[in-house]
């Protein structure tokens, strides 16, 4: 390819360059010619490349590589995968050198060449994931892809598993949709992507819009990855201290080993939140600038009230009754400025005072589509609340300092970093909050000794509700936390058998600025959670005829005021029809959306633990007894692993029934003669690595240095995995 591009020192025309690239890909990836899209796994409301569009010229080479790789992975033996990966890396190096020649200050203006490079980089990322899943560059995209796709890649049956084949197809489809921008220019920039760039040493997680302003022919993802490649290829383009270190590190390995893959294709706001979570929790080396978490804007200072209004507000009943609410000075003008709820609210503690009693609870679920959060109170009841009510009742993290929790023995041992806890339960006290890890520092008294540990904030609510607080004498009011001003209150008559005690209408109070989804959530709450939103069909009289209302007709953000339901009407009649108890397409997609969010947060947590373990393993080993003297890393032999297991079993046998720190275990093992060259830190790192390896889905074969089957079985027995 280099010879064909170098013709008398002249620049190659676009037509000739395209033919050279196509010929190269046909020889490197033989097989049938690309055809139209055969399967679409994009979400229905997302823009997707249609079947009848065909393959444009600029995407022809990338389609050749995609279809050939998918055919090899799904239909051929695994020993061919490594040869395919070698071919991909060689072609990627050639395409990179052709796109960024040495004599150019920037790059070649070739859309097809940029698409080919981006496609090869994503294919290489996938092959690293399936061939070397233990590498950090493989673990990062594995943690960030959708949960269902991740489960498919972890299936040990590989291509014999339909889940694994589905994951491969979904991965390729996401790359294809992102590189071609869904097939059409999006002026509103509704969609965005989260991508991962990695060179094997330094990883980078980024965000980009699927389409840029005034870029009608080229999608955002290939433009962004091409810009990264340009800064990598040309040192003079380094932008000072902001990005210099990242691109300098990317120049060290060969160009063919660089990978780039789109891990998420979501709505713009969702993708932006996912990228911030990934950077905050994974801390990639390439993302040196930490993004600040979004904070709620402080409420403006209240306006000075007249003496008449203050006097009126002070009137009321007994001390046990809540004070009368004061009307807002001005009417709400724009409903789109309301606060929004997100997945970060799950696990937060809330508190309210009702009839002279203090109630506490925690957020169990967040419905992003409906804009509501579910709060579980200390009496066991669940309640749906609006964002503004959640904002007012949320307890600050620092306010939880001083509370005491009762943890079960197994969980207490994990929190306090102990080998074993003899007691059935342990009482711990919250002593502080650590914002960097969103965790609380706790102290406990174990056998007369003070032990410290850390507890993630999401566990505080459940344990606080279970054991630490007494149950109140009376449950919270039905709508006590759904606060709105009296001028915004609306009475809706719901006609449906079984909602009220009689066959007449049921009166439901709600704010006039509520959406249809929020109204359905209130109806479900009124009947005790027996009528979910998917089973409700609401209709009302509008313009002289019965009209169906709901998100299926007018979108999830449709307000009830759109249908003439206002507080100016004396009777607001709504007919409620019960649908069959089966989820429709919208509810299925909503359920998948929540699964993706939950799986994303879970995957990020697991990835943090895996990266920390890998970082400890890669550290240089320190000689025992010589502080600060380092030596080259010496691999562990199987005899040393056996000595570690012997020491662990002996320690547990001698100290059965005692609660001792884990450090005592490591010190005991280090006394073995077979481990004289190993320090306590070495043994600590090795013990944690063996525990991770024993519980890994791949089993003994997934270990970097596999041990014998006998030793592996003993490892699982020592760590109580079987």
N, C-alpha and C positions, 0 to 999 in steps of 0.2 A: 504494500500500500504506500509506503514511503517513497519507493522508486516511482510509482505511477503518479504520485502527486508532484514530484520534483521534475519539471519539464523546462529546462533551460532557464531556471530562475524566475519564470513567469508565474503569475497567480493562476490557479486553476479556475475555470469557469464553473458556475453553479450546476449546469447540466452534466458536465463531465464528473464533478465531484459526487453527484448523486449516483451516477452509474457505477463509479468505483466502490462506493459504500454498499450499494445493493449487491454487486458481484461478490464483495468480501463476505457479506452476511449469508449469501446463498451457499458459498463454499464452506463456511465455518459451521452453519446450522442447516444442513440439508433436510429436505422434506417437502411436503406439499406446499403450494403457494398459499399465502395468507388469504383467508376468506373473511366474510363479515362476522360480526359478533354472534356467537352461538348461545350464550347464556349470560344473563344479567343478574347480578346479585346486589346491585345498588338499591338503595331505598327508593320506593316509588315516587316520593315527592322530590327526590334529588334528580338533577339533570344527569342524564346518562347517554352514552353513545348508542344510537339506534342501529337496528339490524340493517336497515335499508340505506344507511349512510355510506357504507363501504369503507375502504381503507384509503385515505388520502396519500399523496406521494410522500409527504414529510414523515408519515408514520409507517411506511412500508417496511423499512429495515427493522424497526422495533417490533412490529408484528411478527416478522420472521423469527426473531429471537424469542419472543414470548411463546409462540405456539410450539417451537421446537423444544424449548426447555420444559414446558408443561407436558408435552408428549413423552419426553424421556423420564421425567419424575413419576408420572402416573403409570406409564405402561412398560417401562424397561427395568432391568435388574439394577440393584443398587451399586454394583461395581462400576457401572458406566457413569455414575453421577460425578465421581472425582475427575474423570477425564473431561466431562462437560464443564466442570468448574475451571479446570486449567485452560480450556479453550476460551471461556468467557473472559478470564483475566487477561489472556494474551490479546484478544480482540479489543478489550477495554483499553489496554495500554496504547494500541495503535490508533484507536479512535480519539483518545485523549490527546495524543501527540499531534494528530491531524487537526483537531479543533483549536489547539493552542500551540501554533508553531513557534519556534525559537525566535525567528525574525520579526514576529508580530508584537506590538505593544499591547494588544487586547486579545482578540480571537477572530476566527473566521465567522462570517455572517451566514451560517448555514443552519437552517431550522432542522433539517433532517439529521445532520451530524450531532446537534445538541440532543435531539430526541433519542438517537441511537446510544449516545453516552449515558443518558439518564436511565434508559431501559436496561442496559448492561449492568449499571451500578446497582439497580434494584434486584436484578437476577442474581448477581453475586451476593447480595445481602441475604437472599433467600437460601442460596446454596450453603453459605456459612451457617445459617440457622439449622439446616437439616443435616449437614455433615459434621459440624463442630458446635453442638448446642451448648457446651460448657464454656465457650469463650464469652468474654464480656461484650464484644460486638454482636454476638448472637442473643445474649440475655436481654440486652436493651430493647431491641424491637419485639422480642418475645413478651416482654412485660407491658409494652404499650399497645399492641394490637388488640382488637376486640376479644372478649373473654371466650366466646365460642370458637373463634379461630385459634386461640392459644391452646385450648383443650384438644383441638384436632391435631396440632403439631406435636403435642406431648404424647399422643397415642403410640405405644411401642410397636404396633403392627404396621406402621408406615403405610405403604401404598395398598396394603390389603384392607385398610380401614376406610370406610366411606367418609368418616369425619376428617381424616387426614387429607384425602383427595379433595374434599370440600374446602378445607383450609387453604390448600394450594391454589384452587380455582379462585377463591375469594381474594387471596393475596394478589394474584395476577390481575384480577379485575379491578382492584383498587388502584394499582399502578397505572393501568391503562386509562381508567377514568380520570385520574389526576393529571396525567401527562397530556391528555387531549381535552381537559377542561369540561368533561361532560358532553362534548360535541358541539357546543354553541356558546357564544360570548354572553356573559352574565354582567349586565351593567350595574345591577344592584349589589353584586359581590356577596351573594347569600351564602356560598360555600367557601370553606377554607380547609387546609390540610396541615397536619402535623407530620414532620419528616425527621429522619435521623441520618446524620452523616457520620462516618466513622472510618478511621484509617488503621484500626487495630491498636493504637496507642491513645488517641484522643478522640472522644465522641462528642457530638453536638446535636442537640435537639432544637428544632426551630419551627416557626409558624409562617405560613404564607397564604395569601388569598389565592383562590383558584383562578381568578382573572384580575389583572391590573387595569388601572385607568389608561384609556387610549392605547391599549394593547389588544387589538381585535383578532389577530391571527395566531398569537402564541400564548399558551396558558401560563399561569404563574409558577407552578412547580418546576417545569423544565427551565424556565428563566432563572429561578432562584438557584437551582443546583448548578447551572452553568456559571452563574456569578461566583459561587463558591470555588468552582474549578478554575476560574480565571484568576482569582486572588491566590490560589494555590500555585498556579503555574508561573505567575509573574511576581517576583518579590517586590518590585517597585510599586505595586499596587497595595501593599500593606497599609492599613489605616492606623498607623501609630500603635498605641498601647491597647486599643480596643479589640482588634482582631489579629494583631500581628502574631502573637504566640500560637494561636490556633493554626494558622496557615503555615507557620514555620514548622510545626510538628507534623503537619500533613505532608510536607515535602520530603520527609525522611524516608518513608517506605516507597515502594514502587507504585507507579500510577495505576497499575492494574489491580492493586489490592484495596483501593478506595471503594467504599460502598455508600449508597444513598438509597433510601427507601421511604415511601409514604406509609406511615403506620396508622393514620386516622384521616378520614374524609368526612367531615361533619359540617353542621351549620357553623357560621363564623364565630358566634359567641361561645358555643360549646367547644370548638377547636381551640380557641384562645385560652379558655379555662384549663383544658387538658394539657396544653403546652406549659402553662404556669405550674400546674401540679407536677409535671414530669421534671421540670427544672428544679423546683423547690425540694422534691423528695429524692431524686436520683443524683442531683449535683454533678452533671457531666463536666468533664474537664474543659471542654470547649465553651461552655456557658459560664464565663467568669463573672459576668454581671448578674447578680441575683435580682430577680424581679420582686418588687414589693407587693405584698398582698393587699388587695383592695379593701379599703375600710369604708364603712358607712359614713356618709356625710353627717356631721353634727347638725342637730335641729337648730333652726334660728331661735334667737331669744324671743320669748313671747311678748306680744305687744302689751302696753300698759292698759289695764282694764279700768273702766269707770267704776265709781263707788257703787252705783246701782247694780252692776253685774256682779261685783264682789259680794255685796250683801245678799243677792239672790243665790249665788253659789254656796254661801255659808248656811243656807237654810237646809234642814233635813231632819231625819228622824233620830233614832237612838244611836248609841256609839257602835252597835253591832252592824248597822246598815252602812253600805258604802256611800260615800258622799255623792251628791248629784253631779252628773257630768255637765260641764260648761260647753255651750255651743261654740263652734268654731267661728271666728270673726268673719271670715270670708268663705264663699262657696268654692268647692273644688272645681277647677276649670279644666284641667287636663288629666285624664285618667292614666295616660301612658307614663307619667312620672312616678308611679307607685314603686315602692321597693320591690325587689325581686328576691326569691329564695333560690339557693343553689345547694349542691350536694355537701358543701362544707358545713352546713348547719346541722347535719346528722350527728347526733351524740351530744349536742349542746344542752346545758342545764337551763331550765326556765323556772321562774318563781312568780307567784301572784298571791294577793291577799283578797279573800272573799269572805264576807260576813265575820270579820274579825279573826279569821284563821289564815295561816300561811300554807300554801300548797306548792309543792315542788314536783317537777317532772323533767323529762328529757325528750328530745326530738328523735323519733324513730324512723321517719320516712319523709321524703320531700318529693312533691309532684311538680316538676318544672313546667310541664304543660299547663296544669291548672293554676299554678301560682299559689299553692297551699302546702302547708307543712302539717304533719301528724305528730301530736304531742301525747305521750303516755304519762298520766298523772300517777301519784303515789298510791292511789286507791285502785289502780289497775285499769281505769277507763282511758279510752283514746278519744282525742278531739282534734279536729281539723281547724287550723288557724290561718289567718291572713298574714302577709309579710309584715305589715306595720305592727300588728299585735305581737308577733314573734320578736320584732325588734325591741319593743318596750319591755317585754318580760324576760329576755335572755339575760342570764347571769354572767358577769365577767369571769374569766378564768381565775383571776387572782382572788375573787371573792370566795372561792371554794377552799381556800387554805384554812386549815383548822378542822375540817370535817373528817369523820372517822368512818371507815368502811370495814366490813367483815368479809374476808375472802376465803374461799375454800382452800384446802391444803395444797393441791396440785397447782392451782393458779398462783397462790402465794409464793410457792417455791420458784416459779418462773419470774414473778415480779421482783422478788428479793434476791434472785441469783443464788439460790441455795440448792444443794443436792437433794435434800428431802426435808419435808416438814412433818413432824410426828403428829401435831395437833390436827383435829378435824377442821378447824377454822382458825384464822389469824386475823386479829384486829389491827389495821394499819391506819395511820394518821397522815393526811395530806399536809406537807410542810412547805411546798412551793410549786411554782409553775415554770416550765422551761419552754419558751415560745419557739425555739429553733426546732424542737421535735414534737411540739404540741402534746406534751406529756407532763404529768405531775410527778414531783419527787415525794416519796412516802417513807415513813419510818415505822418500825414495828419492834416489839419486845419479844425476842425468842430466847427462851431459857435464861432469862436475866440479862441477855446481851442485846444492845441496840443494833439493829440491822436496817440498812437503807436500800432503796431501790427506786425504780421509775415505773409509772403506770400510764398507759395511753389514755387520753381524755375520753375516748368512746366507751370505756369500761366503767367510768365513774357513775353514769346514770343508772344502768341496770343494777349494780351492786348497792347504790344508794337507795334505790326504791325497794330492793328486796329485804335488806336487813338493818339498815342504819336509821331509818326514820319511822316513827310511829304513824299508823294510819289515821287520817283525820276522822272527826266525828261525822262529817257530812261531805259528800262528793262535791266537786266543783259544779257551778251552775252550767246548764246546758250550753249556753252561748256566752258565758262570762268573759272568755278571752277573745271572742270575736267582737271587738270594740269598733263602733262607728258612731258618728254624731247623730243626734236625733233628727236633724234636718235631712240626713241621708237615709234614714230608715224607711223601709218599704215592706208592706204586708202583701204577700202573694198567696192566693187561694189555689191549692193543688187539688184537682179532682182525680181521685184514684181510690178504688176500694182497698181497704186495709191499711191506709196511712194513718187514719185517726180511729177513735173508738167507735164512731158511727160511719154510715155510708156517705155522710156529707163531706164537704171540702175540708182539708186540713190547712190551717193558717200557718204560714212560715214567714218569719221575719228575716230580712236580709238587707244588705246595703244596695242602693240603686246602682252603684258603680261596680257591682259584682259581674263577673263573666258567667256565661252559661255553664262552663265546667265547674265553677265554684258553686253555682246554684245546685247542680246535681250532687256535689259533695255534701252540701247542707241537707239535701233530701235524704241521702244515704245515712248521714249522721242522725237524722230525726227518727229513722226506723231501726236504729241500732246496728247499722252496718250490714243489713241483710239485702240491700238493694244497691249494688255497685253502679258506677256511672255507665258502664257498658250496657246495662239492662234498661236504661231509661231512655224513652223517646218523649220529648216535650213538644207541645204544640200550643199555640195561642191564636186568638183572633187578631188579625192585622189587616187593615184596609178592606174590611167587610168579608174576609174569608179566613178559614183555618190555615195556619202556616206553621210548618215544622221549624223549630229552632234548635240550634246545636252546633258543635264544632264540625260535624260531618258536612254541614251545609255552608256555614259562613266562617269556618276556621276556628281554631282553639281560643283565640282572643276576643271572640264576639261578645259584646256586652248585652245584658238583658234590656238596657234602655234603648237598644237599637230596634226592638220590636214593640215599642210603645208601652213598655212596662215601667212606669214612673210613679213617683209619689203624688202626682197630680191627679191620678185616677183613684176613685173610691174602691173599685173592684178590679184587681188584676188576676184574671182567670187563666190558669195553665192546666192543660190536660196532660196527665202522665200515663203513658202506655208502657206495659211491661213487655220486654223483648225476651226471646229464648235465652237461657243461661248458657251462652257460648260466646266467646270473644269474637268480635268482628276484626276486620283487617286493621282498622285504626288502633284498637286496643292491643292487638298483637304487636304492632310496631311500637306502641308506647311501652309495652312490657319489655320488648327487646332493647329499647333505648335505656330503660332503667337498669336492665341487666348489664349493658355495656358500661354505664357509669360505675355501677358497683364493681364489676369485674376490673375496670381500669384502676380504681382505687386499691383493690385487693392486689392486683398485679404490681402496682407501684410499691406497695408495702413489701411484697416478697422480693422484688428486685433490689430494694434497699438492703435487705438482709443478705442476699446473694453477693452483691457488690462488696459489702463489708467483709464477708468471709473470704472472697477472692483477694481483696486487698491485704488481708492478714497473711494469707498463704504466700503471696508474692514478696513479702518482706524478707530482707536478708536475715539469716539466722545468726544470733549472737552466741559466742562461746560461753559456756558455763563458767562462772567465776572470774571472767575478765570483762569488766564493765567498759562498754564503748568499743571494744575490739570486734570488728566484723570479719567474717569469712565468706567465701562463696557458698551459695546454697547447696547443701548436700541432700539428695533425695533420701527419703525414708525407706529402709529395707523392711521386708515382711517380718524379720526377726524383731526389729524394733517395734513394729505395730503389735506383735504378740506380747512384747514386754509391757507396752502401754495398757493393753487389755488385762494382763495379769495384775498389774498394779491397781487398776480401777476395781477389779473384782475383789482383791484383797482388802482394799480400803472400805468398800461397801460392806463386806462381811464383818470386819472388825468394828465398824461404827454403826451397825444396824440399830435403828431406834433413836439415833442422835441427830441433831440438827447442827450441821457444821458448814462453814463457808466453802465454796467451790475451790478457793485457793488452797485449802488444806489438801484436797484431792490431788491437785497438780504437784504440790510439794512432795507428797508421798510417792507419787509415780517417779519423780525425778531422782529419788534415792536408789533406784535400780542400777546395778552395775552395767547392764546392757545399754543404759541410756546415759552414760557418763559424759558423753560429748554433747548432750542436749540440755538446754536451759529450761527453766520453768516456763518461760514464754513460748519456747518451741513446743513443749508438751501441751500447753493451753491451746495453741493454734492447731496442732495436730488433732487433739481431742474434738474440737469443734468441727474440723474438717471431716473426721471419721463419722461423726454423728450426722452431718449433712449428707455424706455419701451413702450412709446406711439407709436413710429415708428417702433418697432420690428415686423418682419413678423408674429410671433406667436400670437400677440395681447395680450389680457388680460391674457390668460392662460399661456403665456410665462414668466410672472412676478414671481419673487421669492416669494413675498407676494401679491397675487392677490387682487385687490380692487373690489368694486362692479361695475356692468356694467354702472351704472349712473356716477360714479366717473371717470371711464375710458373714457367714451364719453366726459366728461368735460375736461379731460386731453388733448385729441386730439384737442378739440376746443381752449383751451388756447394756445397750442403750434402750432396752425394754420396748423394742419395736415389734416383737412377736412373742 
